[in-house]
Amino acid sequence: MKTEKKEYNVARQEYLEITKRNRKLAKIDMLILGTGLLLKYVDQADIGKHFMVFGMILLLYVFGSNMLAKSELRKAQPK
């Protein structure tokens, strides 16, 4: 039981580190998406479109990373 609990605590620490990093990335992502929207509406559509695509890719990465971290935490949960 102790080893399972220890493995769970390690997995929980990893999960917390990943979510903390992803929160920072999400803030940067909102800045990128906002910049893309702003550029798109001030007649710089080509540059704005690139920012929007990059922002969407980053958003998908953050979402996927959070989902994978949560699934790993569930696997390590003691029964």
FENTA-V414047 format. One line per field, one symbol per residue. ss: DSSP state (~ for helix, > for strand, _ for the rest). psi: psi as a letter, one per 30 degrees, with the letter a starting at -180 (. if undefined). burial: b if it has 24 or more other ideal C-beta (glycine too) atoms within 12 Angstrom, else e. A space follows every 10 residues. Layout:
ss=???
psi=???
burial=???
This chain:
ss=_~~~~~~~~~ ~~~~~~~~~~ ~~~~~~~~~~ ~~~~~~~~~~ ~___~~~~~~ ~~~~~~~~~~ ~~~~~~~~~~ ~~~~~~___
psi=eeeeeeeeee eeeeeeeeee eeeeeeeeee eeeeeeeeee fhhheeeeee eeeeeeeeee eeeeeeeeee eeeeefkk.
burial=eeeeeeeeee beeebeebbe ebeebeeebe ebbeebeeee eeeeeeeeee bbeebeebbe ebeebbeebe eebeeeeee
